[in-house]
Amino acid sequence: MTALPLSVAAMLRSTEVGRGLATWLPKQRWFAGGSTPLTEVSVHGVHRFASSAPDAASTGAFVLVRARDGGGADEETYLVPLGVRDAAGAPAGDGVVAHVGALAVYDALDDPALVNALIRHTVQGRAMDGVRYRPESGVGAPPGTDLAVQPLGTEQSNSSVVAGEEYILKLFRRPGSGPSTDLTVHRLLRDAGSPHVTPLLGAVEDAATGATFATIQRYLPDATDGWAFAVAAAQGDGDPSHRDFPEQIRHLGAAVAAVHRDLAGSGGRVVMGPDDYLRMSEGFLRRLERALKQCAQLEPLAAPLRETFASVAALRPAEAGIAHPIHGDLHLGQTLRTGTGWLLLDFEGEPLADPAERAGRHSPLRDVAGMLRSFDYAAHQAAAEQPAPDGVEEDRARCWALRTRREFLQGYTAGRPLDSGPRALLRACELDKAVYEVLYETQHRPLWAWIPLGALQQELAAAPG
């Protein structure tokens, strides 16, 4: 075994590692810069979390990386946990970032020993090298032996791994200047006694800024992913567990409503007034104009979209709307179905939104719109990469999505239909979400763009209400 250098921090700041990161970062799903070549990469923070003694097999460190691409985008900071060990013993695959002599530098989440070290530090409540590991009450004893580790495989903006079917370690790839909204909202719901969140076991944070590096939650191996459950039901695979799908979706709607009530009570609620509706209208219009610059296929829909979004400024619902902390990026992939009900995950909000916006108070109808749009995606998933939908299949998918949204809304509203004001705001939120989806799909999955585009065309052709 090759001895590790005593100054691992210096090695991780080396030219070889910088060049490796410039090539490796754009290939990661969580990297926000797309495939544009990076013109500048620099390491500006190294926090060791595993041994760097000469006789150790590997060492690990949280590395803060600043990156700028050639398209003139703003500089972004990413959290990259890196492992260092002899190349012969390093994890195989795409996680290798660079080679420095006989040593390999790689994504530490690919190394079970390093993941286990992070879990033990957190459960034990350690503090080392500028990082605090903070357990929650009742976390229990740390694992006695190293647990098997596997990627969760569903994140895009962050990364999660499962350890021993006991823990989920979630790493925040773009930490802010303070606690993550995911962590603060999760704690709000836990303290409110919500049964709709997974047990929080601890968090890892920068001791200087309070930025959340990672969280650890209890893994629930028997839970069913909400997205997979809905897609299978939409495709009619005959699974007996899907016979009660409508009832389950009503329960999901009720669970989302319960989470919103707890967030309104614990996170502070405000009554929405004219200025709030004006800000929402301006936000819708601003996002539309941004999308129009990059998606020519939206241009034929620009006029009715502008009209709909502008009309939000004049809303004065008979029943005053409220705003409070919300999920912010709610869809089926952020839900788990268990034997006792539904759980909501990942309260970080829209990954590309400004941190202040994510942490603010918003209409809960934004979450409702996100879930309704997710039903449309689940209905069309089987044909997602077809260049154009089959007419019969498109009708079937549309009917399934409409039925599913009715069940969800019945559960969310406890059977009381929304009045005209909230209906108009919900419609605008759905259209805004679909505009965002067209932009995202155009940039990342062009063969999927017809799904949100078709939804926009259909909705704008119908009379609102």
MOTA-V488221 format. One record per backbone hydrogen bond with DSSP energy under -1.0 kcal/mol. NH is the residue of the N-H (numbers start at 1). CO is the residue of the C=O. If there is no record, write none. Layout:
BEGIN
((NH:CO) (NH:CO))
END
This chain:
BEGIN
((8:6) (11:7) (12:8) (14:11) (18:14) (19:15) (20:16) (21:17) (22:18) (23:19) (24:20) (25:21) (27:24) (28:25) (31:28) (39:68) (40:68) (42:66) (44:64) (47:62) (49:60) (50:60) (56:53) (59:84) (61:82) (62:47) (63:80) (64:45) (65:78) (66:42) (67:76) (68:40) (70:37) (76:67) (78:65) (79:173) (80:63) (82:61) (83:106) (84:59) (85:104) (87:102) (89:86) (97:105) (98:105) (100:103) (103:100) (104:85) (105:98) (106:83) (107:95) (108:81) (110:107) (111:108) (115:111) (116:112) (117:113) (118:114) (119:115) (120:116) (121:117) (122:118) (123:119) (124:120) (126:121) (128:131) (131:128) (132:205) (133:126) (134:203) (136:201) (139:136) (150:162) (152:160) (159:171) (161:169) (162:150) (163:167) (164:148) (166:163) (167:163) (168:217) (169:161) (170:215) (171:159) (172:213) (184:180) (185:181) (186:182) (187:183) (188:184) (189:185) (190:186) (191:187) (192:188) (193:190) (194:189) (201:216) (202:216) (203:134) (204:214) (205:132) (206:211) (207:130) (210:206) (212:178) (213:204) (214:204) (215:170) (216:202) (217:168) (218:199) (219:166) (223:220) (224:337) (226:335) (229:225) (230:226) (231:227) (232:228) (233:229) (234:230) (235:231) (237:232) (242:239) (243:240) (245:242) (248:244) (249:245) (250:246) (251:247) (252:248) (253:249) (254:250) (255:251) (256:252) (257:253) (258:254) (259:255) (260:256) (261:257) (262:258) (263:259) (264:260) (265:261) (266:262) (267:263) (270:323) (272:321) (277:273) (278:274) (279:275) (280:276) (281:277) (282:278) (283:279) (284:280) (285:281) (286:282) (287:283) (288:284) (289:285) (290:286) (291:287) (292:288) (293:289) (294:291) (295:291) (298:295) (299:296) (301:298) (302:299) (305:301) (306:302) (307:303) (308:304) (309:305) (310:306) (311:307) (313:310) (314:311) (315:312) (323:270) (324:362) (334:331) (335:332) (336:343) (337:224) (338:341) (343:336) (344:196) (345:334) (353:350) (358:354) (359:355) (360:357) (362:324) (366:363) (368:364) (369:365) (370:366) (371:367) (372:368) (373:369) (374:370) (375:371) (376:372) (377:373) (378:374) (379:375) (380:376) (383:380) (384:381) (386:383) (394:390) (395:391) (396:392) (397:393) (398:394) (399:395) (400:396) (401:397) (402:398) (403:399) (404:400) (405:401) (406:402) (407:403) (408:404) (409:405) (410:406) (411:407) (412:408) (413:409) (415:410) (416:413) (423:419) (424:420) (425:421) (426:422) (427:423) (428:424) (429:425) (430:426) (431:427) (432:428) (433:429) (434:430) (435:431) (436:432) (437:433) (438:434) (439:435) (440:436) (441:437) (442:438) (443:439) (444:440) (445:441) (448:445) (449:446) (451:448) (453:449) (454:450) (455:451) (456:452) (457:453) (458:454) (459:455) (460:456) (461:457))
END
